Amino acid sequence: MRTILILLLALVLTFQVSALEIMPMPPYPDRTGFGSNQWYSVFLDGEGEALIAAKLQVYNAGQDPIDTVTLEIPGASVRIMVLLQELPTKQQQCVQQETYCAAYSPESVCTAWGPGGAGDCVKFEKPCMRQEQRCVQHQETVGYPYTYVPINSPKETLSQSTKMTVPLAHKIDAQQQGTLLIYYKAADVAEKSLGVWTFDVETLKWGLDTNQVRVAVNVEPGFFLKGQNAEVEYRPAMVGAFAAAKEMTVAAPSPELSDASNRIMYEQGWVRETRGLDPWESFRVQGAYSKSRFLLQKTAVFITLLVIAGLLAGGIFGVRRLMRWRVQTNTPSLVIVGGLVSSVVLMVSWWLIVFVMKNLSRWMNYRYSELVIPIALLASIVWFLVWMFGPAVFVGAKTENMIAGILTLVCTIGWLVLLLIGVVIVLSATMGSSGIYGALSL
């Protein structure tokens, strides 16, 4: 019996080492919010530095135009690489056209005759040989790609931040929005300890009420980010777009920067967001990453080890006490096997019942499914009650010992807990959290 318990513990711990943390799906940004917004795409490298692409949407809630925006970027060592103002590319679109003659015949022909007949021509005209269309009314529209204006802003280095007063190339009128793109590197945002980098990324501050802040964090290939269901490969296209922007000296449209600007708002990875920041407030995102999944999960491994050790210790203690009772010699095995069989049947039954319930409406007409589903639910409840308490009643009656029956019920619950832990760990290690939800609910 001890050998079986030790093997079970080793199996569970083996799966736990490679397990991924179960986290909800990252939220998508809300672009319908009215006001000022901030979006960030953060890339963490293996040296504790962060490469950050920020898109800032500035809303002018006042009555006078805004020609400067003051920003404070937290960090003792911040290097601004690209600073751009994003402008809509205005185009003239034709909304009304007319047809005209672009080429006339060199010879005139008669188009009207007098009372004298064919020889009495009163009107000659040159026929049109080619017709074309021209626009007679235009309308200004916003086209793609956006236009980007490079900005040179003086920087003031403070003790723990960098402050800038950004002169806007185009003022933001009252009740209108403007957009800034900042590409910068922040050093010392992560500290390494025992093979794990712990990072603390803080968003910039400004004197505006902020509707939404969204931060998406990714790591260098070869690292694992705690809380992220799967490794997301960082797309180098964004880096290339901003690298090309360093050479910009005049305003110019850029499809690459336009794509990068839009992607910042929807960047995948480890996503955190908040809303309703007051002026000069910031949002801090903290987490950890490492080259080893085991090191990232060492706390979960330790807690799981304690829980399983406690369960096993309790089980061993109960078995030893059971062995001391002077009842039939096969009582301990009946209790353990009865609890195991009951828990396995309950687990398999639960999986099958969930599968049937989810697919019942597809297998039969919805009119019949409305009648069958309540009956199936009632039958399932009875089935679970029978297999939860039935083995305990059977063992108690067979051994003529009520304590043995109660221990069988306790053993059933214990086996269920261990089986559930094992299933969750195996699925999380092989498929991630989305795989767990799908497999457990089918």
C-alpha positions as CSV (number, residue, x, y, z in Angstrom):
1,M,0.0,0.0,0.0
2,R,2.8,2.4,0.8
3,T,4.5,1.7,-2.5
4,I,1.3,2.6,-4.4
5,L,0.9,5.9,-2.5
6,I,4.5,6.8,-3.1
7,L,4.2,6.1,-6.9
8,L,1.0,8.2,-7.0
9,L,2.7,11.1,-5.3
10,A,5.6,11.0,-7.7
11,L,3.3,10.9,-10.7
12,V,1.3,13.9,-9.5
13,L,4.5,15.9,-8.8
14,T,5.9,15.0,-12.2
15,F,2.9,16.6,-14.0
16,Q,2.9,19.5,-11.6
17,V,6.5,20.5,-12.6
18,S,5.4,21.2,-16.2
19,A,2.0,22.6,-15.4
20,L,1.0,26.1,-16.5
21,E,-0.9,28.6,-14.4
22,I,-4.6,28.8,-15.1
23,M,-5.6,32.3,-16.1
24,P,-8.6,33.9,-17.9
25,M,-8.3,34.9,-21.5
26,P,-6.8,38.3,-22.0
27,P,-9.3,41.1,-22.4
28,Y,-9.6,42.9,-25.8
29,P,-9.4,46.7,-25.8
30,D,-12.4,48.9,-25.9
31,R,-11.9,51.5,-28.6
32,T,-15.3,53.0,-28.1
33,G,-14.3,54.8,-24.9
34,F,-14.6,58.6,-25.0
35,G,-11.7,60.5,-23.6
36,S,-7.9,60.1,-23.3
37,N,-6.5,56.5,-23.5
38,Q,-3.2,54.8,-23.3
39,W,-2.1,51.5,-24.9
40,Y,1.2,49.7,-24.4
41,S,3.1,46.9,-26.0
42,V,5.9,45.8,-23.7
43,F,8.8,43.5,-24.7
44,L,11.0,42.2,-21.9
45,D,14.5,40.9,-22.7
46,G,17.0,38.7,-20.9
47,E,18.8,41.7,-19.3
48,G,15.9,43.2,-17.3
49,E,15.2,45.9,-19.8
50,A,11.8,46.7,-21.4
51,L,11.3,47.9,-25.0
52,I,7.9,49.8,-24.9
53,A,5.7,51.0,-27.7
54,A,3.0,53.4,-26.4
55,K,0.0,54.8,-28.2
56,L,-1.4,57.8,-26.4
57,Q,-4.8,59.2,-27.3
58,V,-5.1,62.8,-26.0
59,Y,-8.6,64.3,-25.6
60,N,-9.0,68.1,-25.3
61,A,-11.8,68.5,-22.8
62,G,-11.2,72.3,-22.6
63,Q,-12.2,75.2,-24.7
64,D,-8.8,76.3,-26.0
65,P,-6.6,74.3,-28.4
66,I,-3.8,72.2,-27.0
67,D,-0.3,72.8,-28.4
68,T,1.8,70.9,-25.8
69,V,1.4,67.7,-23.8
70,T,3.5,67.2,-20.6
71,L,4.5,63.6,-20.0
72,E,6.4,61.9,-17.2
73,I,7.8,58.5,-17.9
74,P,8.7,56.5,-14.8
75,G,12.2,54.9,-14.6
76,A,15.7,55.8,-13.5
77,S,17.0,55.2,-17.0
78,V,14.7,55.9,-20.0
79,R,15.8,56.4,-23.6
80,I,13.4,57.9,-26.0
81,M,14.0,56.4,-29.5
82,V,10.9,57.6,-31.5
83,L,8.4,60.3,-30.8
84,L,5.7,60.9,-33.4
85,Q,2.3,62.6,-33.7
86,E,-0.2,60.6,-35.7
87,L,-2.4,62.6,-38.0
88,P,-5.2,61.5,-40.3
89,T,-4.3,61.6,-43.9
90,K,-6.7,63.9,-45.6
91,Q,-7.8,63.2,-49.1
92,Q,-10.1,64.8,-51.6
93,Q,-12.9,62.4,-52.7
94,C,-15.2,63.2,-55.6
95,V,-18.8,63.2,-54.7
96,Q,-20.3,64.5,-58.0
97,Q,-19.2,64.1,-61.6
98,E,-20.3,65.4,-65.0
99,T,-19.8,64.2,-68.5
100,Y,-18.1,66.4,-71.1
101,C,-16.8,66.1,-74.6
102,A,-13.0,65.7,-74.7
103,A,-12.6,65.6,-78.5
104,Y,-14.7,67.0,-81.4
105,S,-14.8,66.1,-85.0
106,P,-12.8,68.5,-87.3
107,E,-15.8,68.7,-89.7
108,S,-19.2,70.2,-88.9
109,V,-22.4,68.4,-89.8
110,C,-25.9,69.8,-90.1
111,T,-28.0,69.2,-87.1
112,A,-31.1,71.3,-88.1
113,W,-32.9,72.0,-91.4
114,G,-35.2,74.8,-92.5
115,P,-38.4,74.6,-94.6
116,G,-36.4,74.1,-97.8
117,G,-35.6,70.5,-97.0
118,A,-32.2,68.8,-97.2
119,G,-30.5,71.8,-98.9
120,D,-31.8,74.3,-96.3
121,C,-29.4,73.7,-93.3
122,V,-29.9,76.2,-90.5
123,K,-27.5,74.8,-87.9
124,F,-24.1,73.2,-88.1
125,E,-22.2,71.5,-85.2
126,K,-19.1,69.5,-84.7
127,P,-20.0,66.0,-83.4
128,C,-18.3,64.8,-80.2
129,M,-15.8,62.0,-80.9
130,R,-14.9,61.1,-77.3
131,Q,-16.6,61.7,-73.9
132,E,-15.0,61.9,-70.5
133,Q,-16.1,62.6,-66.9
134,R,-14.8,65.2,-64.6
135,C,-15.4,66.0,-60.9
136,V,-17.4,69.1,-60.1
137,Q,-17.7,68.6,-56.4
138,H,-15.1,67.3,-53.9
139,Q,-15.3,66.2,-50.2
140,E,-12.4,65.9,-47.8
141,T,-12.1,62.4,-46.3
142,V,-9.7,60.7,-43.9
143,G,-7.7,58.0,-45.7
144,Y,-5.2,55.3,-45.0
145,P,-2.3,55.2,-44.1
146,Y,-2.0,57.8,-41.4
147,T,0.6,60.6,-41.6
148,Y,3.4,60.8,-39.0
149,V,5.2,63.9,-37.9
150,P,8.5,63.4,-36.0
151,I,8.8,65.5,-32.9
152,N,11.9,66.7,-31.0
153,S,11.1,67.3,-27.4
154,P,13.3,68.6,-24.6
155,K,13.8,66.1,-21.8
156,E,14.3,66.7,-18.1
157,T,15.9,63.7,-16.2
158,L,14.5,63.4,-12.7
159,S,15.6,61.1,-10.0
160,Q,13.2,58.3,-10.9
161,S,11.6,59.5,-14.1
162,T,12.0,61.4,-17.4
163,K,9.8,64.5,-17.9
164,M,9.0,65.9,-21.4
165,T,6.9,68.8,-22.6
166,V,6.0,67.6,-26.1
167,P,5.3,70.4,-28.7
168,L,2.5,69.2,-31.0
169,A,3.0,69.6,-34.7
170,H,-0.7,70.2,-35.0
171,K,-2.8,71.6,-32.3
172,I,-5.7,69.6,-30.8
173,D,-8.9,71.6,-31.0
174,A,-11.5,71.7,-28.3
175,Q,-13.5,68.5,-27.9
176,Q,-11.2,66.7,-30.3
177,Q,-8.6,63.9,-30.0
178,G,-5.0,63.6,-31.1
179,T,-2.6,60.7,-31.0
180,L,1.1,60.3,-30.0
181,L,3.3,57.3,-30.6
182,I,6.3,56.8,-28.3
183,Y,8.9,54.1,-28.6
184,Y,11.3,53.9,-25.7
185,K,13.6,51.7,-23.7
186,A,13.4,51.5,-19.9
187,A,16.3,49.9,-18.0
188,D,16.2,48.1,-14.7
189,V,12.5,47.3,-14.8
190,A,13.2,43.7,-13.8
191,E,15.4,42.1,-11.1
192,K,16.7,38.6,-11.2
193,S,16.7,36.2,-8.3
194,L,17.2,32.4,-8.4
195,G,16.7,32.3,-12.1
196,V,13.4,34.3,-12.1
197,W,13.1,37.9,-13.4
198,T,10.5,39.9,-11.4
199,F,9.4,42.9,-13.4
200,D,7.5,46.1,-12.5
201,V,6.4,48.2,-15.5
202,E,4.8,51.5,-14.7
203,T,2.8,53.5,-17.3
204,L,3.5,57.2,-17.9
205,K,1.8,60.0,-16.1
206,W,0.1,63.1,-17.6
207,G,-2.2,65.8,-16.5
208,L,-5.3,64.3,-18.0
209,D,-8.1,62.1,-16.9
210,T,-7.6,58.7,-18.5
211,N,-10.4,56.6,-19.7
212,Q,-8.5,53.3,-20.3
213,V,-5.0,51.9,-19.9
214,R,-4.1,48.6,-21.5
215,V,-0.7,46.9,-21.2
216,A,0.3,43.8,-23.1
217,V,3.5,42.1,-22.0
218,N,5.6,39.7,-24.0
219,V,9.0,38.2,-23.4
220,E,12.1,37.3,-25.5
221,P,11.9,33.9,-27.2
222,G,13.2,31.2,-24.9
223,F,11.6,32.7,-21.8
224,F,8.3,31.9,-20.2
225,L,6.0,34.5,-18.8
226,K,4.1,33.6,-15.6
227,G,0.4,33.9,-16.2
228,Q,0.6,33.5,-19.9
229,N,-1.1,30.3,-21.2
230,A,1.3,29.8,-24.1
231,E,4.5,31.4,-25.4
232,V,3.6,34.3,-27.8
233,E,6.3,35.0,-30.3
234,Y,7.1,38.7,-30.4
235,R,6.5,40.1,-33.9
236,P,9.6,41.9,-35.1
237,A,7.5,43.9,-37.7
238,M,6.7,46.5,-35.0
239,V,10.4,46.9,-34.2
240,G,11.2,47.4,-37.9
241,A,8.5,50.0,-38.3
242,F,9.8,52.1,-35.4
243,A,13.4,51.6,-36.4
244,A,12.6,53.0,-39.8
245,A,10.8,55.9,-38.1
246,K,14.1,57.0,-36.5
247,E,15.2,58.3,-39.9
248,M,12.1,60.4,-40.5
249,T,12.8,64.1,-40.6
250,V,9.5,65.4,-42.2
251,A,5.9,64.4,-42.0
252,A,5.1,61.4,-44.2
253,P,2.4,58.7,-44.5
254,S,3.5,55.2,-43.4
255,P,1.6,52.0,-43.9
256,E,4.1,50.2,-41.6
257,L,3.6,52.7,-38.7
258,S,-0.1,52.7,-39.3
259,D,-0.2,48.9,-38.9
260,A,2.1,49.1,-35.8
261,S,-0.1,51.8,-34.3
262,N,-3.3,49.7,-34.7
263,R,-1.5,46.5,-33.4
264,I,-0.5,48.2,-30.1
265,M,-4.2,48.4,-29.2
266,Y,-4.7,44.7,-29.8
267,E,-1.3,43.3,-28.8
268,Q,-1.6,39.8,-27.4
269,G,0.4,38.3,-24.5
270,W,0.0,38.9,-20.8
271,V,-2.6,41.6,-20.7
272,R,-3.6,43.9,-17.9
273,E,-5.9,46.9,-18.0
274,T,-7.5,49.5,-15.8
275,R,-9.9,52.5,-16.2
276,G,-10.6,55.9,-14.7
277,L,-7.1,57.2,-13.8
278,D,-7.0,60.7,-12.4
279,P,-4.4,63.2,-13.7
280,W,-0.8,62.2,-12.8
281,E,-1.8,58.7,-11.8
282,S,-0.1,55.7,-13.3
283,F,-0.8,52.0,-13.7
284,R,1.8,49.4,-12.5
285,V,2.0,45.9,-14.0
286,Q,4.0,43.4,-12.1
287,G,4.9,39.8,-12.9
288,A,7.7,37.3,-13.5
289,Y,9.4,35.5,-16.3
290,S,12.1,32.9,-16.6
291,K,13.7,30.4,-18.8
292,S,12.3,27.6,-16.6
293,R,8.6,26.8,-16.2
294,F,9.5,25.0,-13.0
295,L,11.1,28.1,-11.4
296,L,8.0,30.1,-12.2
297,Q,5.7,27.6,-10.6
298,K,7.8,26.8,-7.6
299,T,5.3,28.3,-5.2
300,A,2.4,26.4,-6.7
301,V,4.6,23.2,-6.6
302,F,5.4,23.7,-3.0
303,I,1.7,24.4,-2.0
304,T,0.6,21.4,-4.1
305,L,3.2,19.2,-2.4
306,L,2.0,20.3,1.1
307,V,-1.7,19.6,0.1
308,I,-0.9,16.2,-1.3
309,A,1.4,15.3,1.6
310,G,-1.4,16.2,4.0
311,L,-3.9,14.1,2.1
312,L,-1.5,11.1,2.0
313,A,-0.6,11.5,5.6
314,G,-4.2,11.5,6.6
315,G,-4.9,8.5,4.4
316,I,-2.0,6.5,5.8
317,F,-3.1,7.4,9.3
318,G,-6.6,6.3,8.6
319,V,-5.4,3.0,7.0
320,R,-3.2,2.2,10.0
321,R,-6.1,2.8,12.4
322,L,-8.3,0.7,10.2
323,M,-5.8,-2.1,10.2
324,R,-5.9,-2.2,14.0
325,W,-9.6,-2.8,14.2
326,R,-10.5,-6.4,14.8
327,V,-13.0,-6.8,12.1
328,Q,-12.9,-9.1,9.1
329,T,-9.5,-9.3,7.6
330,N,-10.5,-7.9,4.2
331,T,-12.1,-4.8,5.7
332,P,-9.2,-2.4,4.8
333,S,-9.0,-3.5,1.2
334,L,-12.8,-3.2,0.9
335,V,-12.7,0.3,2.1
336,I,-9.9,1.4,-0.2
337,V,-11.0,-0.5,-3.3
338,G,-14.7,0.6,-2.7
339,G,-13.7,4.2,-2.5
340,L,-11.5,4.0,-5.6
341,V,-14.1,2.3,-7.7
342,S,-16.8,4.8,-6.6
343,S,-14.6,7.8,-7.4
344,V,-13.6,6.5,-10.8
345,V,-17.2,5.8,-11.7
346,L,-18.2,9.2,-10.6
347,M,-15.5,10.9,-12.6
348,V,-16.3,9.0,-15.8
349,S,-20.0,9.5,-15.3
350,W,-19.6,13.2,-14.8
351,W,-17.6,13.5,-18.1
352,L,-20.1,11.5,-20.0
353,I,-23.1,13.3,-18.6
354,V,-21.6,16.7,-19.4
355,F,-20.8,15.5,-23.0
356,V,-24.4,14.2,-23.5
357,M,-26.0,17.3,-22.1
358,K,-24.0,19.6,-24.4
359,N,-24.8,17.6,-27.5
360,L,-28.3,16.5,-26.8
361,S,-29.9,19.4,-28.6
362,R,-27.9,18.5,-31.7
363,W,-28.8,14.9,-31.6
364,M,-32.6,15.3,-31.4
365,N,-35.3,17.7,-32.2
366,Y,-35.4,20.6,-29.7
367,R,-39.0,19.9,-28.8
368,Y,-38.0,16.4,-27.5
369,S,-34.7,17.7,-25.9
370,E,-36.8,20.0,-23.7
371,L,-38.5,17.0,-22.3
372,V,-35.5,14.7,-22.2
373,I,-33.1,17.1,-20.5
374,P,-35.0,17.4,-17.1
375,I,-35.4,13.6,-17.0
376,A,-31.7,13.1,-17.7
377,L,-30.8,15.6,-15.0
378,L,-32.9,13.8,-12.5
379,A,-31.5,10.4,-13.5
380,S,-28.0,11.9,-13.2
381,I,-28.6,13.1,-9.7
382,V,-29.9,9.7,-8.6
383,W,-26.9,8.0,-10.3
384,F,-24.4,10.2,-8.5
385,L,-26.1,9.7,-5.1
386,V,-26.1,5.9,-5.6
387,W,-22.4,5.8,-6.4
388,M,-21.4,8.3,-3.8
389,F,-23.2,6.6,-0.9
390,G,-23.8,3.1,-2.3
391,P,-20.3,1.6,-1.8
392,A,-20.2,3.0,1.7
393,V,-23.6,1.3,2.5
394,F,-22.4,-1.9,0.9
395,V,-19.1,-2.1,2.8
396,G,-20.8,-1.2,6.1
397,A,-23.4,-3.9,5.5
398,K,-20.9,-6.6,4.4
399,T,-18.5,-6.0,7.3
400,E,-21.4,-5.3,9.8
401,N,-19.4,-2.2,10.8
402,M,-20.7,1.3,10.5
403,I,-17.3,2.8,10.9
404,A,-16.0,0.9,7.9
405,G,-18.9,2.3,5.8
406,I,-18.2,5.9,6.9
407,L,-14.5,5.4,6.1
408,T,-15.5,4.2,2.6
409,L,-17.3,7.4,2.0
410,V,-14.3,9.4,3.3
411,C,-12.0,7.3,1.0
412,T,-14.3,8.0,-2.0
413,I,-14.0,11.8,-1.4
414,G,-10.3,11.5,-0.9
415,W,-9.8,9.6,-4.2
416,L,-12.1,12.1,-6.0
417,V,-9.8,15.0,-4.8
418,L,-6.7,13.2,-5.9
419,L,-8.2,12.3,-9.3
420,L,-9.4,15.9,-9.9
421,I,-5.9,17.3,-9.0
422,G,-4.3,14.8,-11.4
423,V,-6.7,15.6,-14.3
424,V,-6.3,19.3,-13.9
425,I,-2.5,19.0,-13.7
426,V,-2.3,16.7,-16.8
427,L,-4.5,18.9,-18.9
428,S,-2.8,22.1,-17.9
429,A,0.6,20.6,-18.7
430,T,-0.5,19.4,-22.1
431,M,-3.1,21.9,-23.3
432,G,-3.0,25.0,-21.2
433,S,-6.0,26.6,-19.5
434,S,-8.1,26.8,-22.7
435,G,-7.5,23.1,-23.1
436,I,-8.7,22.5,-19.5
437,Y,-11.9,24.4,-20.1
438,G,-12.6,22.6,-23.3
439,A,-11.7,19.1,-22.1
440,L,-13.6,19.3,-18.8
441,S,-16.7,20.8,-20.4
442,L,-16.5,19.2,-23.9
